[in-house]
Amino acid sequence: MPPRYLRQRHFADARRTPGGAETSLNERARQKLILALDFPSLGPAFELAQSLSSLVGIFKINIHLFTAEGPFAVGKLGQLGPGIFLDLKFHDIPNTVKGAVTSAVALPGVQLLDVHA
């Protein structure tokens, strides 16, 4: 059994969610971790994402991977569970950026994207 101070710390780190369930410190930390999938194709990106999907909260898809594999990559990676951060650095005239953002957030699992202003 762990020392008393560790047991107390564990219970102190547990938080109640609105539904009443406890969320551990590890779960809260996992939700904040972003795994950068900076690969030129889906194969190696998917392999790494699959092996670490239970440890991270979001996968980051960069412009190289998205250009090579498109929305299919977003869908396939999104099926693994963590959310998606599209790191596409949108920067153009406002109407073009608006259209790109609208299309991007419609993809399954997209939780974050970036815009350069």
C-alpha positions as YAML, in Angstrom:
chain: A
units: angstrom
residues:
- id: 1
  name: MET
  ca: [0.00, 0.00, 0.00]
- id: 2
  name: PRO
  ca: [1.37, 3.47, -0.86]
- id: 3
  name: PRO
  ca: [2.36, 5.79, 1.97]
- id: 4
  name: ARG
  ca: [-0.45, 7.81, 3.52]
- id: 5
  name: TYR
  ca: [0.65, 11.12, 1.93]
- id: 6
  name: LEU
  ca: [0.41, 9.56, -1.54]
- id: 7
  name: ARG
  ca: [-3.07, 8.22, -0.86]
- id: 8
  name: GLN
  ca: [-4.17, 11.63, 0.42]
- id: 9
  name: ARG
  ca: [-2.66, 13.36, -2.60]
- id: 10
  name: HIS
  ca: [-4.45, 10.97, -4.95]
- id: 11
  name: PHE
  ca: [-7.81, 11.75, -3.38]
- id: 12
  name: ALA
  ca: [-7.05, 15.47, -3.27]
- id: 13
  name: ASP
  ca: [-6.30, 15.39, -7.01]
- id: 14
  name: ALA
  ca: [-9.63, 13.78, -7.88]
- id: 15
  name: ARG
  ca: [-12.23, 16.26, -9.07]
- id: 16
  name: ARG
  ca: [-15.97, 15.95, -9.43]
- id: 17
  name: THR
  ca: [-17.41, 16.56, -12.88]
- id: 18
  name: PRO
  ca: [-20.91, 18.00, -13.39]
- id: 19
  name: GLY
  ca: [-22.31, 14.47, -13.71]
- id: 20
  name: GLY
  ca: [-20.81, 13.55, -10.35]
- id: 21
  name: ALA
  ca: [-18.10, 11.20, -11.63]
- id: 22
  name: GLU
  ca: [-14.54, 11.71, -10.52]
- id: 23
  name: THR
  ca: [-11.89, 12.75, -13.01]
- id: 24
  name: SER
  ca: [-8.36, 11.82, -12.01]
- id: 25
  name: LEU
  ca: [-5.33, 14.02, -12.35]
- id: 26
  name: ASN
  ca: [-4.02, 11.61, -15.01]
- id: 27
  name: GLU
  ca: [-7.18, 11.96, -17.09]
- id: 28
  name: ARG
  ca: [-7.10, 15.76, -16.88]
- id: 29
  name: ALA
  ca: [-3.44, 15.72, -17.93]
- id: 30
  name: ARG
  ca: [-4.17, 13.32, -20.81]
- id: 31
  name: GLN
  ca: [-6.89, 15.64, -22.11]
- id: 32
  name: LYS
  ca: [-4.31, 18.46, -22.35]
- id: 33
  name: LEU
  ca: [-1.69, 16.48, -24.28]
- id: 34
  name: ILE
  ca: [-1.43, 17.06, -28.02]
- id: 35
  name: LEU
  ca: [0.45, 14.56, -30.17]
- id: 36
  name: ALA
  ca: [2.02, 16.18, -33.24]
- id: 37
  name: LEU
  ca: [1.60, 13.91, -36.25]
- id: 38
  name: ASP
  ca: [4.13, 15.71, -38.43]
- id: 39
  name: PHE
  ca: [4.40, 13.07, -41.13]
- id: 40
  name: PRO
  ca: [4.17, 13.37, -44.93]
- id: 41
  name: SER
  ca: [1.69, 10.47, -45.23]
- id: 42
  name: LEU
  ca: [-1.00, 8.73, -43.23]
- id: 43
  name: GLY
  ca: [0.72, 5.35, -42.74]
- id: 44
  name: PRO
  ca: [3.34, 6.30, -40.15]
- id: 45
  name: ALA
  ca: [1.07, 8.95, -38.62]
- id: 46
  name: PHE
  ca: [-1.71, 6.41, -38.06]
- id: 47
  name: GLU
  ca: [0.71, 3.85, -36.64]
- id: 48
  name: LEU
  ca: [2.02, 6.31, -34.03]
- id: 49
  name: ALA
  ca: [-1.45, 7.68, -33.28]
- id: 50
  name: GLN
  ca: [-2.86, 4.20, -32.79]
- id: 51
  name: SER
  ca: [-0.12, 3.24, -30.35]
- id: 52
  name: LEU
  ca: [-0.52, 6.43, -28.25]
- id: 53
  name: SER
  ca: [-4.23, 7.20, -28.59]
- id: 54
  name: SER
  ca: [-5.03, 6.23, -25.01]
- id: 55
  name: LEU
  ca: [-2.39, 8.65, -23.67]
- id: 56
  name: VAL
  ca: [-3.31, 11.89, -25.48]
- id: 57
  name: GLY
  ca: [-6.32, 14.16, -25.82]
- id: 58
  name: ILE
  ca: [-5.74, 15.59, -29.29]
- id: 59
  name: PHE
  ca: [-3.88, 14.68, -32.48]
- id: 60
  name: LYS
  ca: [-2.28, 17.57, -34.42]
- id: 61
  name: ILE
  ca: [-2.43, 17.20, -38.20]
- id: 62
  name: ASN
  ca: [-0.07, 19.55, -40.01]
- id: 63
  name: ILE
  ca: [-0.39, 21.04, -43.46]
- id: 64
  name: HIS
  ca: [1.90, 18.39, -45.05]
- id: 65
  name: LEU
  ca: [-0.19, 15.45, -43.88]
- id: 66
  name: PHE
  ca: [-3.48, 17.18, -44.65]
- id: 67
  name: THR
  ca: [-2.35, 18.16, -48.16]
- id: 68
  name: ALA
  ca: [-1.15, 14.63, -48.89]
- id: 69
  name: GLU
  ca: [-4.10, 12.73, -47.40]
- id: 70
  name: GLY
  ca: [-6.94, 15.27, -47.05]
- id: 71
  name: PRO
  ca: [-10.11, 14.86, -45.02]
- id: 72
  name: PHE
  ca: [-9.72, 11.08, -45.14]
- id: 73
  name: ALA
  ca: [-6.79, 11.38, -42.70]
- id: 74
  name: VAL
  ca: [-8.89, 13.50, -40.34]
- id: 75
  name: GLY
  ca: [-11.65, 10.91, -40.35]
- id: 76
  name: LYS
  ca: [-9.38, 7.92, -39.91]
- id: 77
  name: LEU
  ca: [-7.39, 9.52, -37.07]
- id: 78
  name: GLY
  ca: [-10.54, 10.87, -35.48]
- id: 79
  name: GLN
  ca: [-11.90, 7.32, -35.17]
- id: 80
  name: LEU
  ca: [-9.14, 6.55, -32.67]
- id: 81
  name: GLY
  ca: [-10.79, 8.71, -30.01]
- id: 82
  name: PRO
  ca: [-8.74, 11.84, -29.33]
- id: 83
  name: GLY
  ca: [-9.83, 15.12, -30.89]
- id: 84
  name: ILE
  ca: [-8.17, 16.71, -33.90]
- id: 85
  name: PHE
  ca: [-6.18, 19.96, -34.12]
- id: 86
  name: LEU
  ca: [-5.86, 21.03, -37.76]
- id: 87
  name: ASP
  ca: [-2.62, 22.99, -37.90]
- id: 88
  name: LEU
  ca: [-3.21, 24.49, -41.34]
- id: 89
  name: LYS
  ca: [-2.42, 28.12, -40.49]
- id: 90
  name: PHE
  ca: [-5.28, 29.65, -42.44]
- id: 91
  name: HIS
  ca: [-4.31, 33.09, -43.78]
- id: 92
  name: ASP
  ca: [-6.07, 34.72, -46.70]
- id: 93
  name: ILE
  ca: [-8.79, 37.26, -47.39]
- id: 94
  name: PRO
  ca: [-11.60, 37.03, -44.79]
- id: 95
  name: ASN
  ca: [-14.18, 35.29, -46.99]
- id: 96
  name: THR
  ca: [-11.70, 32.62, -48.04]
- id: 97
  name: VAL
  ca: [-10.64, 31.98, -44.45]
- id: 98
  name: LYS
  ca: [-14.30, 31.85, -43.40]
- id: 99
  name: GLY
  ca: [-15.00, 29.18, -46.02]
- id: 100
  name: ALA
  ca: [-11.93, 27.16, -45.05]
- id: 101
  name: VAL
  ca: [-12.79, 27.31, -41.34]
- id: 102
  name: THR
  ca: [-16.41, 26.34, -42.02]
- id: 103
  name: SER
  ca: [-15.26, 23.31, -44.01]
- id: 104
  name: ALA
  ca: [-12.60, 22.34, -41.47]
- id: 105
  name: VAL
  ca: [-14.87, 22.37, -38.42]
- id: 106
  name: ALA
  ca: [-17.37, 20.18, -40.27]
- id: 107
  name: LEU
  ca: [-14.79, 17.37, -40.40]
- id: 108
  name: PRO
  ca: [-15.27, 14.66, -37.76]
- id: 109
  name: GLY
  ca: [-13.39, 15.20, -34.51]
- id: 110
  name: VAL
  ca: [-11.96, 18.65, -35.26]
- id: 111
  name: GLN
  ca: [-11.69, 20.58, -31.99]
- id: 112
  name: LEU
  ca: [-8.97, 23.13, -32.80]
- id: 113
  name: LEU
  ca: [-7.56, 24.94, -35.80]
- id: 114
  name: ASP
  ca: [-5.34, 27.94, -36.22]
- id: 115
  name: VAL
  ca: [-5.77, 31.19, -38.13]
- id: 116
  name: HIS
  ca: [-3.01, 33.68, -38.81]
- id: 117
  name: ALA
  ca: [-4.29, 37.23, -38.64]
...
